[in-house]
Amino acid sequence: MKKPKHHIFVCASFRMSGAPQGVCNKKGAGSLIQYLESELSDRGMDDVAVSMTGCLKLCDKGPVMIVYPENHWYGPVDESAIDAILDAIADGGVAEKYCISE
């Protein structure tokens, strides 16, 4: 595998025990990851890696997603947000509507 141009982290609310328990998981982060992977494939964005994370401690903004190396934090994320975020990545911009600015 070549080094990805972008790396997207999606909060899956995992705790030390490995069990997903938090807000992001309860709000469907697992299915969002599937949607994200599908969209990346459909768009031919094979230079983007996706990883699930433990709790990112922004439960009130969840589900939360981070795009690196830009360090853009997004939330709450749904399928529409993912579409806008992927459009922004492709255009070299930011999906301002979904940015977390704390």
VOPAGU-2260 file (C-alpha; in pm, 1 decimal, decimal comma):
REM VOPAGU-2260
SITE   aa  ch    i         X         Y         Z
SITE  MET   A    0       0,0       0,0       0,0
SITE  LYS   A    1     127,4     344,1     -86,0
SITE  LYS   A    2     124,1     622,0     171,3
SITE  PRO   A    3    -218,4     792,6     164,1
SITE  LYS   A    4    -250,5    1160,1      74,1
SITE  HIS   A    5    -527,5    1196,7     334,5
SITE  HIS   A    6    -621,5     996,8     642,1
SITE  ILE   A    7    -975,8    1016,3     777,4
SITE  PHE   A    8   -1039,9     916,0    1137,6
SITE  VAL   A    9   -1397,3     842,0    1241,4
SITE  CYS   A   10   -1488,3     828,0    1609,8
SITE  ALA   A   11   -1637,2     489,1    1686,4
SITE  SER   A   12   -1652,4     548,3    2063,8
SITE  PHE   A   13   -1435,3     250,5    2154,5
SITE  ARG   A   14   -1338,4     218,8    2520,2
SITE  MET   A   15   -1044,1      35,4    2677,9
SITE  SER   A   16   -1241,4    -289,0    2679,2
SITE  GLY   A   17   -1283,1    -257,0    2301,8
SITE  ALA   A   18   -1659,8    -217,5    2323,7
SITE  PRO   A   19   -1817,2      73,1    2133,6
SITE  GLN   A   20   -2031,3     254,2    2390,6
SITE  GLY   A   21   -2040,6     628,6    2335,2
SITE  VAL   A   22   -2243,9     883,6    2147,8
SITE  CYS   A   23   -2078,5     844,1    1807,9
SITE  ASN   A   24   -2144,4     471,2    1806,9
SITE  LYS   A   25   -2504,3     521,0    1917,7
SITE  LYS   A   26   -2551,6     775,6    1638,2
SITE  GLY   A   27   -2445,7     525,7    1372,0
SITE  ALA   A   28   -2072,0     580,2    1325,6
SITE  GLY   A   29   -2033,8     219,1    1209,1
SITE  SER   A   30   -2269,5     260,0     915,7
SITE  LEU   A   31   -2114,6     599,1     835,8
SITE  ILE   A   32   -1776,2     431,0     801,7
SITE  GLN   A   33   -1928,2     185,5     552,6
SITE  TYR   A   34   -2083,2     475,4     359,9
SITE  LEU   A   35   -1752,1     664,4     364,1
SITE  GLU   A   36   -1559,0     364,3     232,0
SITE  SER   A   37   -1819,1     311,2     -41,0
SITE  GLU   A   38   -1809,8     677,8    -146,4
SITE  LEU   A   39   -1430,0     679,8    -158,1
SITE  SER   A   40   -1438,6     374,6    -383,4
SITE  ASP   A   41   -1712,1     518,5    -607,8
SITE  ARG   A   42   -1516,0     843,1    -644,6
SITE  GLY   A   43   -1187,4     667,0    -716,6
SITE  MET   A   44   -1024,8     831,4    -415,3
SITE  ASP   A   45    -776,8     551,7    -352,5
SITE  ASP   A   46    -527,0     787,6    -188,5
SITE  VAL   A   47    -744,4     825,6     124,6
SITE  ALA   A   48    -717,5     592,2     424,1
SITE  VAL   A   49    -996,9     548,4     680,3
SITE  SER   A   50    -957,1     440,7    1042,2
SITE  MET   A   51   -1196,9     407,1    1335,1
SITE  THR   A   52   -1085,7     559,2    1663,4
SITE  GLY   A   53   -1163,3     544,6    2028,3
SITE  CYS   A   54   -1358,6     826,7    2185,7
SITE  LEU   A   55   -1244,1    1170,8    2065,0
SITE  LYS   A   56   -1408,0    1346,1    2363,9
SITE  LEU   A   57   -1640,7    1563,7    2154,8
SITE  CYS   A   58   -1956,1    1367,3    2224,0
SITE  ASP   A   59   -2181,9    1672,2    2193,7
SITE  LYS   A   60   -2059,1    1713,0    1832,6
SITE  GLY   A   61   -2079,1    1344,2    1735,7
SITE  PRO   A   62   -2038,4    1159,3    1519,3
SITE  VAL   A   63   -1697,3    1321,8    1473,3
SITE  MET   A   64   -1454,4    1283,8    1183,7
SITE  ILE   A   65   -1098,4    1420,9    1144,0
SITE  VAL   A   66    -915,1    1466,0     813,7
SITE  TYR   A   67    -533,2    1464,0     817,4
SITE  PRO   A   68    -289,3    1606,5     731,9
SITE  GLU   A   69    -511,0    1916,9     723,7
SITE  ASN   A   70    -631,0    1859,2    1082,8
SITE  HIS   A   71    -991,0    1947,7     996,2
SITE  TRP   A   72   -1239,6    1828,4    1259,1
SITE  TYR   A   73   -1598,7    1775,7    1147,1
SITE  GLY   A   74   -1922,1    1703,5    1328,3
SITE  PRO   A   75   -2192,4    1607,4    1358,4
SITE  VAL   A   76   -2133,0    1393,0    1052,3
SITE  ASP   A   77   -2400,4    1217,3     848,0
SITE  GLU   A   78   -2408,8    1098,6     485,0
SITE  SER   A   79   -2466,7    1452,8     353,9
SITE  ALA   A   80   -2170,9    1578,9     555,7
SITE  ILE   A   81   -1951,5    1299,8     422,8
SITE  ASP   A   82   -2044,5    1395,9      65,7
SITE  ALA   A   83   -1955,7    1761,5     134,0
SITE  ILE   A   84   -1631,6    1668,5     311,5
SITE  LEU   A   85   -1519,8    1440,9      27,8
SITE  ASP   A   86   -1604,2    1715,5    -223,6
SITE  ALA   A   87   -1391,2    1955,3     -17,8
SITE  ILE   A   88   -1100,0    1710,5      -2,4
SITE  ALA   A   89   -1114,8    1663,8    -380,0
SITE  ASP   A   90   -1120,5    2042,5    -429,5
SITE  GLY   A   91    -846,3    2108,8    -173,4
SITE  GLY   A   92   -1084,7    2299,5      52,1
SITE  VAL   A   93   -1281,5    2274,6     375,0
SITE  ALA   A   94   -1645,3    2176,5     431,8
SITE  GLU   A   95   -1704,9    2483,8     650,8
SITE  LYS   A   96   -2065,8    2393,3     733,9
SITE  TYR   A   97   -1950,2    2087,8     930,1
SITE  CYS   A   98   -1624,2    2220,9    1082,4
SITE  ILE   A   99   -1576,4    2205,2    1455,5
SITE  SER   A  100   -1404,7    2525,3    1557,2
SITE  GLU   A  101   -1327,4    2470,6    1925,8
